[in-house]
Amino acid sequence: MLKRVFTALLVVSLIGVIGVLGFAQKKVTIAVLWSGDELAAFKQTLEPFEQSTGIDVIVDEVGRDLPTVLPIRVASGNPPDLAALPNPGQMKEFAEEGALVPLDDLANLADHPAAFVDLGTVGDHVYGIFIAADLKSLVWYNPKAFADKGYEVPTSWPELIALSNQIVADGGTPWAIGMESGAASGWPGTDWIEDIMLRTAGPDLYDKWVNHEIPWTHPAVKKAWEYFGQIVNAPGYVYGGAVGALTTNFGDSPAVLFDTPPGAYMHHQATFIQSFILSSHPDLVAGEDYNVFVFPPISPALGTPLLGAGDLIGVFNDTPEAKALANYLASAEAQEIWCGTLGKLAINKKVDPSIYPDPITAEAASMLSTAETFRFDGSDLMPPAVGQGTFWTGVLDYISGIPLDTVLEAIEASAVEAYGE
């Protein structure tokens, strides 16, 4: 009971100056793309805010159609007060249209890492707040299977290739890769290429690539794809071969790491994949039965940069209620509920690390907060026609055997149009 009272008092303090203005409407709407456990956790996160302010938060459960529905509602003059934005690329489009409300005055942004504030900024103003993150630069593995074979965690790209070759020589399959995701099929491959691009070209050239200041046919971009090809196109490297990679659902893919004997030994994916692993093997123990290592460096001079993504919120209607909710969602208190329930990584630096449900998530959060170089998922920053379009299909084409130059030329043609050049 005392904890609830304390939380309520904290929420009241969080709304700060906004609260002094009063809440004439006493309700606020937020459109979200979450469902299932994520939707339930978000509603739970809202409860302290509603109890302390008396504001009724109406959650519009749009689901996965939100990227399509939201622009239609904005264009028709009927946007929600707030929305979970699908990606920073769409946030930028809304901001440039004048559809989003600047959020520079939210008090709790002071407790967010500069990297994430910058990612929510367009021009001179903050338009998006991140309430959680996923770390993508991870390789998942079965430590008991590694120990049985005497395998060691690689710390460089040559060691990663050497390990993969050893697994093949021992009669195993190094990698579990799944690209199938309905209309979004191909996106897991973009994470591979982005991680590699950061490690071969560096963050500055990565940024130029994301902003289309260099073409997709640039040697540095081609080099990243070729490194990806060293894994995905290598004989015996992928469970099920090219057909398996193309037809296996991304969430089902890592399950074979825990077969007896293992169907594969490694899987590249973000922190969120842990829930899929436990769905297929609920008795596994984090840190004992499965673990992670950081996707290793390729160019020693560039070190080990980290790639990630996150849950992003934007405000479309400038009301005290909307601003108060946005400020609350940026708070440590809100993110402790949201992230603690789902195992996501909090953005607010004041979040208590004890919220994390297992040692892997806690370690990932520590990696994220101390990273010297961090970049957001590149495909999410690109115009949707590229980042959620030809980049995805290009990955599928490359795995299918279409020549790399043909793949890159096709993506470049779409990029010229999408970036308005």
N, C-alpha and C positions, 0 to 999 in steps of 0.2 A: 504493500500500500504506500509506504513512504517513497519507494522508488517511483511509483506512478505520479505522486504529488511533485517529486523533484523534477521528473521529466516534464510535467505540465508547466512548472515554473520556468524551466529552461526554454521551452518552446515560446512562452510569452516573451521572454527576453530576446529571443531570436528574431522576432518580427520587428522589434526595435521601433524606429521612427515611423515605419509604415503603420504600426498598430495605433499610433496616436491619431492618425488620420481617420480612423474608424472604418467599419466595414458595412457600407450601406446595403450592399447586395446580399451579403451573408451566404453567398454560394459562388463556386468557381468550377469551371469544367476543364478537364484535362483528357486529351485523346492519347491512347497508348496502343502499342503494338504487341504488348505482352499477353500471354495466356497461361493457363495452368498454374503451376507453382509460382511463376514470376508475377502473375497478376495477383494472386493471393498475397504474396509478400509485399507488393506495392500497396495494396489496400491496407495491410497491417501497418505499413510505414506511415500512412496518412492519419491513422487513428489519433495519435497524440496531438497533431495539429488541429484536427477537428474538435477534439475535446477542449483544447485550451483556447481556441479562438471563436468557437461557435459557428465557424464557416463550414458549410456542407460542400464537400468535394465530390463532384459528380464525375465518375470515371467513365469515359466513352471507350468501350472495349472494341476498338476498330480491328485490331489484330494485324495480320501480315499485309493486309491491303492498305495500311496507313500510307505508305509512300505514294500510292496512287490516289487515295481519297483526299489526303490533306491538301495537295495543290488545287483540287477541284473546289474544296470548301473555301480556301483562301481566295481563289479567283471569283467565287460567287458572293464574297463579302460576308461569309458565315463561318469564320474559323472558330475553333475552340479557344478558350482563354489561354491555355497552355497545351503543349503537345510534346510527346517523346519523339524527337526528330530522328528519322532513320539513319542519317549520316551527316557529317559536317558539310559535305558537298551540297546537300539540299538546304541546310541551314544558310549557307552562303547565298544561294539563289533567293531564298526568302528575304534575307537581309538586304540584298541589293535591290529587291523589289519594294522595299520599305514596309514589308509585312510584319517584321519582328520588332519588338520593343527593346531598346537598349537596357542592359542589366548592370551597367557599371557601378550603380549605387547599392548593390546587394552586399550587405556587411560581411556575409560568410565567405565571399570570394577571397577575402584576405587570407583565409586558411587553406586555399587551394594552391597546388604547385603552379609555378609560372607557366610550365609547359602546357598544362591543361587550360589555363586562362587564355593563353595565346591561341590554342586550338578553337576556342569559342569566340574568338575575336574576328571581326570583319571590318577592315578600315580602322577607324579610331574607337570603335565601341565593342563591348562584349554583348553578344547576342545569344550565346548558348552556355549552359552550365552542365558540367559533367557530374553525375551522381554515382558513377561506378565505372570500373575499368576491367578489361580482360587483358592479360599479358599473353602475347602470341608467340614469343621467341622461346618456345619450350619444346623439348622432345621427351615424350613419355615412354617409359620402358618398364619391364618386369625385372626387378633386381634379383629375384630368386632364379629366374631363367638365365640372367647374365652370370650369376655366381656358378650355376651348374656347368656352364660352358667356359668359365674362366675369362669372360669378356670384361673389359674395363670401360668406363665412361670416357668417350673421346673429348678432347679439349681443343681440337683444331679440325679444320676441314680434311686435311690429309689423314688424320686419325679416324675421322668419321667414315671416309671412303675405305680405309684399310679394314676397319671393323666390319663394314658391309661386305667387303670381299671375303673376309674370314668366315662370316656367317654363311655365305653362299657355298664356300669350300667345304664347310661342315655339314652341308645338306639342308640348311635352313633358308629362310627368307628374311631379309633385313627389315623391310618396311611394310607397314599397313597404311594404305592410302585410299581414301574414298572421296570422290569428287561429286557424287550424286546428291542433289539438294533441290529437286523439282526445278522450278523456273530459275533458281539461283545456282544451278549446277556449274561447277568450275571454280567457285569462290575459294575453296581451300587451297587451290594451286596458286592463287594470287598472294596468299600469305607466305608461301614458300619463296616466291619470286621477290617480294618486298623485303623479306628477311635477308635474302642473298644480296639484293641490290644495296642495302645498307652496309653490308660487309665487304662488298667488292668495289663500290663506287663512292661510298661515304655519304653522310647526311646532306651535305650541300648539293651534290649532284642528284641525290634522291629527291630533294625538294624541287629542283628544276624539272625533274621528270614528272613529278606529280602535277606541277603547274604547266606542263607542256612547254617549258622553255628549252627542252631538248626533245627531238622526235623519238618515236618508238623504235626507229631504225638506227638510233645512235649506238655506237659500239659498246658503250657501258650497259645499255639496256639489253642488247643482244647477249652480252657476256653473262648477265644474271640468268637469263633464260637457259643458256647453255649449261650453266652450273646446275640448274634445276633438272635439266636433261640427264646429267650424270647420275641422278637418282631415279627419276621416273621412267627413263627410257633404257636403263641398263638391264641387260638380260638377267633374270632371276632375282632382281632387287625388290620387286613389288608383289605382294600377295595377290594372286589372280592375274598378274600381268597387266597389260594396258586395259584389257576388257574389265578386269576386276576393279582397277582404279576408276574407270569411267562409270561403272554400274553400281558400285558399293556406296550406300548412303554414308555421308560423313560421320554421322553419329554411331553407326554400327561398326565402322571400320576398326577402331582400336580393340574390340572385343577379342579378336584372335590372338592378341598378345598373351592372353591368359588361358588359352587352350592347352591341353596336354597331349602331345608336345606343342609348343607355341607355333601358331600359324605364321607369326612374324614377331620381330623383337623390338621395333621402334615405331613411334608414331609422332609426327609433327602436328601440334595443335595447341590452341589457346587454353587458358585455365578452365574455361567453361566445360571442356570435354570430360572433366572428372565426373559430372553428373551422368553422362552417358556410359562411362565405364562402370559406375556403380549400379546403373540400371540393369546392365547385363550380368554383372557379377557383384551382387549386393554384399557379399561377405568379405570382400577385399578390404584390407586395412591400408590407409594412406601412409606412405613412408616405409612400409614393410613389403606389401604385395605389389605395389606400384609406386613409381617415383618419377621425377623429372630431372633433366639436366638442361642447361641453357644451350640453345642452338649455337654451335661453336663459331669462333671467328674464322674468317677466310684470309683476309689481308691483315697481318699482325699490326700494321700501322693504324688500322681503323678500329681495333679493339673489338668489344662485344656490345654493339648498340642493341637497344630493345625496341621491339615493335608491339603496338597494342591498339586497342579500340575501347569504346566506352558507351555508356548510356547517356544520352544528351537530351536536355530539356530546353525548349524555347517558349517565349511568351508572345502571344499575338494580340492580346487586349490589355491596354495599360490601365489596370484597375488596382486599387490597394489590395484586394483579395488575391489577385494573380501574382503581384509582386511578393506578397507575404508568403504564399505557397512556394514560389521559386526560391526565396531566401531560406525557407525551412528545408527544402530538398537539398540545398547546398550545405546544410549544417552537418556537424559530426553526429548529432543525435539521430537525424533521419537516416544517414548512411550506415550507422551502426545497426539499425533494424534491417534496412534493405540489403546491405552486403553481408551482414551476419547471418541472415536467413538463407541467402542464396549461395554464399561462398564466393561472391564477387569481391573485387578489390576496391576499397574505398578511395575516394579522391581527397576528401578533407583530411588534412594532416593531423587533426586532433582526435581522430577516431582511435578508440582503444584497441590495440592489436589482439587482445584476448578474444575479440569477437570471432576471429577466424576459426572455422570448425576443425581444421586439421593442419599438420605441419607444412604440407605442400602449399596450401593457400597462404599461410603466414609467410613462408619464404618468398613466394611470388610477390606479395605485397611489399616485402622488404626490398626485393630486387627493383621493383617499380619506383619506390620512393628514393632510392639511392643511385639510380641509373645516371651515368654521365651523359649518355646520348639516348634520347627517346624520340621516336617518331610514331605518329598515328598511322593506322592502316591506310596505305596509299589509295587503294581502290575506293575507300569511303570518302576521300577528299577530292576525287576526280568527279567531273560531271557524270551523272548517272548513266548516260548513254555509253560511256567508256568504262567507268569503274564498276558498274553493275550491268554492263552490257558486253561490249566487244572484248574486254579483258577476260571476263568469265569464259566466253565462248572460244576465245583464243587459246586459253589453257586446254580446253577440251580438244580443240583442233590439233594442238601440238602433241598431246598424248596420243591422239588418233593416228599420227604419222604424217600430218601435213607439214611441209618444209617450214622451218622457222622463219626464213625471210618472207615467205608468203603470209604467215600468221602476223608478223610484225607490220608488214605493209598494210594489211587490212585494218589492224587496230589504229595505225597512224591515220589512215583515211577518215575513220570515224572521229578521231580526236580533232583533226583540223576543223571538222564541221561542229563538233560539240563545244569546242573552246571559242567558236565564233571567229576563226582566223581566215 
